[in-house]
Amino acid sequence: MRNVADGQLLVVGAGTMGAQIGLQAAKSGIPVELVDISPDALDRGRAEVSAILDRDVERGRATQAEADETAARLHFSDSIESAAPACDWAIEAVVERADIKKSVFDQLASLLPEHAGIATNSSHIRAATIVGDASYKDRALNMHFFHPVVRMDLVEVVASPDTRPDILQAGVAWAERMRRKPVVLHKDVDGFVVNRILGQASREAFSLLSDGVASFEQIDIAVKNGLGWPLGPFMLADFSGLDVVLQTRTNRFELHGEEGDRKTIGVLTPLVSSGRLGRKSGRGFYDYSVEPPTPLPLS
């Protein structure tokens, strides 16, 4: 396998996670191809990257020259066919639907060099579920980054049953090259490590809200002050994206039928239907147009 230190990274999906994964790689000196078929998504990705780099300069975390060098390493494209053959590793960060991810993986497997691993950033869809019995299943794995990627340094690197040891090792090396801390899972279980633990706490918080035990802002205050979390579970959901949380819990409820997931879906569905998607839309459980964010009525 080609030396990771010499490789170029391909990121598919220019949404918040994809843009920040690409940016973090570029900050670490890695040339990046960031691909999305949507011109609007590419524009939003460019805007997010530019805003983060501008903040880095304003707050003294980088010089203007360093920010310019980072931006120059990050190439935006709408053509996976032209970008993939020159890359040595790929991270998929598209919408959380296994069928769409499978289509992307199939493309990548046919376009990337044979030594390149193909990772999904999904927090809950396993690489093995995405690829099934495809001939390239030994090249597939999960690399789960955490939002915001440029601030959170953890990456869960998860081997599927068929992942080759050298591909797993390369995934760890890519995470380290991106200046992130890899935690290796040799068994791909639902939720991996962090979300498996966090999910239990979050389901309980949504159940308490659904049952009328306390308001969401009071639960957030209790968790922050009692458990020392930097964010309570509902503000954390806002940061993750309420639409993303809803989709994840819906998928999980269909698989396991847990009551906590059903209650979470009941709370989130009207918010998402009304366009309250969390921080990215400016409104979720909290209003982010003001500082500090203020709680909003649920109805």
C-alpha positions in Angstrom: 0.0 0.0 0.0 1.2 3.5 -0.8 2.6 5.5 2.1 -0.2 7.4 3.7 2.1 10.5 4.1 2.2 10.9 0.3 -1.5 10.5 -0.3 -4.3 12.7 -1.4 -7.7 12.5 0.3 -11.1 12.4 -1.4 -14.2 13.6 0.6 -17.6 12.9 -1.0 -20.3 15.2 0.4 -19.9 19.0 1.0 -22.3 19.3 3.9 -21.2 20.4 7.3 -19.4 17.2 8.1 -17.8 16.7 4.7 -16.7 20.3 4.5 -15.1 20.2 7.9 -13.5 16.8 7.4 -11.9 18.2 4.2 -10.9 21.4 6.0 -9.3 19.5 8.8 -7.3 17.5 6.4 -6.2 20.6 4.5 -5.2 22.2 7.8 -3.0 19.2 8.4 -1.2 19.6 5.1 -3.1 17.1 3.1 -4.3 17.9 -0.5 -8.0 17.3 -0.6 -10.6 16.8 -3.3 -14.1 17.7 -1.9 -16.8 16.5 -4.2 -20.6 17.0 -4.3 -23.0 16.8 -7.2 -25.0 19.7 -5.8 -23.8 23.2 -6.8 -25.7 24.6 -3.8 -23.9 22.2 -1.4 -20.6 23.1 -2.9 -21.3 26.8 -2.4 -22.4 26.2 1.2 -19.3 24.1 1.8 -17.0 26.9 0.4 -18.8 29.4 2.6 -18.4 27.3 5.7 -14.7 26.7 5.0 -14.1 30.4 4.4 -16.0 31.4 7.6 -13.9 29.0 9.7 -10.6 30.1 8.3 -11.6 33.8 8.7 -12.4 33.1 12.4 -9.1 31.3 12.8 -7.3 34.4 11.6 -9.4 36.8 13.7 -8.8 34.8 16.9 -5.1 34.3 16.3 -5.3 30.6 15.6 -3.7 31.0 12.2 -2.0 33.7 10.2 -3.6 34.9 6.9 -0.8 33.2 5.0 -1.5 29.9 6.8 -5.2 30.2 6.1 -4.5 30.9 2.4 -2.3 27.9 2.2 -5.0 25.7 3.8 -7.6 27.0 1.4 -5.3 26.3 -1.6 -5.0 22.6 -0.5 -8.8 22.1 -0.7 -10.2 21.7 -4.2 -14.0 21.7 -4.7 -15.4 19.7 -7.6 -18.7 18.3 -8.9 -17.1 15.4 -10.7 -16.3 12.3 -8.7 -15.1 10.7 -12.0 -12.3 13.2 -12.4 -11.3 13.5 -8.7 -11.2 9.9 -7.5 -8.5 8.3 -9.7 -5.8 10.7 -8.3 -6.8 10.0 -4.6 -5.4 7.4 -2.2 -8.2 7.3 0.4 -11.9 8.3 0.4 -14.3 9.4 3.1 -18.0 9.4 2.3 -20.1 12.0 4.1 -23.4 12.1 2.2 -27.0 11.8 3.5 -27.7 9.1 6.1 -29.3 6.7 3.7 -27.7 3.3 3.1 -28.9 3.1 -0.5 -27.4 6.4 -1.5 -24.2 5.5 0.4 -24.0 2.2 -1.5 -24.2 4.0 -4.8 -21.3 6.3 -3.8 -19.3 3.3 -2.5 -19.9 1.4 -5.8 -18.6 4.5 -7.8 -15.6 4.9 -5.5 -14.6 1.2 -5.8 -14.6 1.5 -9.5 -12.7 4.8 -9.7 -10.2 4.8 -6.9 -6.8 3.1 -7.1 -7.0 -0.5 -5.7 -4.9 0.4 -2.7 -7.4 3.0 -1.5 -9.7 2.3 1.4 -13.2 3.6 1.4 -14.6 4.9 4.7 -18.0 6.1 5.7 -18.4 8.9 8.2 -21.8 7.5 9.3 -22.4 7.5 13.0 -24.8 4.6 12.8 -24.9 2.9 9.4 -22.2 0.2 9.3 -19.9 -0.1 6.4 -20.8 -3.8 6.1 -24.5 -2.8 5.8 -23.6 -0.3 3.0 -21.5 -2.6 0.9 -23.1 -6.0 1.6 -21.3 -8.7 -0.3 -19.6 -6.4 -2.8 -16.3 -7.6 -4.2 -14.6 -4.6 -2.5 -16.0 -5.2 1.0 -12.4 -5.8 2.3 -11.6 -2.1 1.6 -14.6 -0.7 3.5 -14.7 0.6 7.1 -16.2 3.4 9.2 -14.3 6.5 10.2 -16.7 8.4 12.4 -15.7 12.0 13.0 -17.4 14.2 15.6 -19.0 17.6 15.0 -17.5 20.1 14.9 -14.7 18.2 13.2 -12.2 21.2 13.4 -12.6 21.2 17.2 -13.4 17.6 18.2 -10.3 15.4 17.8 -11.8 12.0 18.2 -12.3 9.5 15.2 -13.8 6.1 15.8 -12.2 3.8 13.2 -14.4 0.7 12.9 -13.5 -2.5 11.2 -16.2 -4.5 9.5 -16.0 -8.3 9.6 -14.3 -8.3 6.1 -12.1 -5.2 6.5 -8.4 -6.1 5.7 -6.0 -5.5 8.6 -3.9 -3.2 6.3 -6.9 -1.1 5.5 -7.8 -0.7 9.2 -4.2 0.3 9.9 -4.3 2.8 7.1 -7.5 4.3 8.4 -5.8 4.9 11.8 -2.8 6.4 10.0 -5.1 8.8 8.0 -6.8 9.9 11.2 -3.4 10.6 12.8 -2.2 12.4 9.7 -5.3 14.6 10.0 -4.2 15.3 13.6 -7.1 13.5 15.1 -7.2 10.8 17.8 -8.3 7.4 16.5 -10.1 4.9 18.7 -10.1 1.5 17.0 -13.1 -0.9 17.2 -12.5 -4.4 16.0 -16.2 -5.2 16.1 -18.8 -2.9 14.6 -21.7 -2.6 17.1 -24.6 -0.2 16.9 -23.6 3.3 17.9 -19.9 2.3 18.2 -18.6 3.6 21.5 -19.5 7.3 22.0 -23.0 7.3 20.5 -23.8 4.0 22.2 -23.2 5.6 25.6 -24.5 9.0 24.6 -27.6 7.5 23.0 -28.8 5.9 26.2 -28.5 9.2 28.0 -30.2 11.1 25.2 -33.1 8.7 25.0 -33.6 9.1 28.7 -33.6 12.9 28.4 -36.2 12.8 25.6 -38.3 10.4 27.6 -38.2 12.7 30.6 -39.3 15.6 28.4 -42.0 13.5 26.7 -43.4 12.4 30.0 -43.6 16.0 31.3 -41.1 15.5 34.1 -39.1 18.7 33.3 -38.7 21.1 30.4 -35.9 20.6 27.9 -34.0 23.7 29.2 -34.2 22.5 32.8 -32.9 19.0 31.7 -30.0 20.7 29.9 -29.2 22.7 33.0 -29.3 19.6 35.2 -27.0 17.6 32.9 -24.5 20.4 32.4 -24.3 21.2 36.1 -24.8 17.7 37.5 -22.8 15.6 35.0 -20.3 18.3 33.8 -21.3 18.0 30.1 -20.3 21.1 28.1 -23.8 21.0 26.4 -27.0 19.5 27.6 -28.6 16.8 25.5 -31.1 19.1 23.7 -28.6 21.8 22.8 -26.3 19.0 21.7 -29.1 17.7 19.4 -29.4 21.2 18.0 -25.7 21.1 17.2 -25.9 17.7 15.6 -29.0 18.7 13.5 -32.5 17.7 14.6 -33.2 16.3 11.1 -30.1 14.1 11.5 -31.1 13.0 15.0 -34.6 12.3 13.8 -33.4 10.1 10.9 -31.0 8.2 13.2 -33.7 7.5 15.8 -36.2 6.5 13.2 -33.8 4.0 11.7 -33.0 2.7 15.1 -36.7 2.4 16.1 -37.4 0.4 13.0 -34.6 -2.0 14.0 -35.2 -2.3 17.7 -38.6 -0.8 18.6 -37.3 0.9 21.8 -39.7 3.2 23.6 -37.1 5.9 24.1 -36.6 6.2 20.4 -40.4 6.4 19.8 -40.6 9.3 22.3 -37.7 11.0 20.7 -39.4 10.8 17.3 -42.6 12.2 18.8 -40.7 15.2 20.1 -38.6 15.9 17.0 -41.0 15.3 14.2 -43.1 18.6 14.6 -39.9 20.6 15.0 -38.2 19.2 11.9 -41.5 19.5 9.9 -41.6 23.2 10.8 -38.0 23.8 9.6 -36.5 24.0 13.1 -33.4 21.9 12.4 -31.1 23.2 15.1 -28.2 25.5 15.0 -27.7 25.2 11.2 -31.2 26.7 10.6 -30.9 29.2 13.4 -33.8 27.6 15.4 -34.2 24.2 17.1 -34.9 23.8 20.8 -33.1 27.1 21.1 -33.0 30.4 19.1 -29.5 31.0 17.8 -30.1 34.4 16.4 -29.4 35.8 19.9 -26.4 35.4 22.3 -26.6 33.5 24.4 -29.1 31.2 22.7 -32.6 31.2 24.3 -35.1 28.4 24.7 -38.0 28.3 22.3 -41.6 27.0 22.9 -42.0 23.5 21.6 -45.3 24.4 19.9 
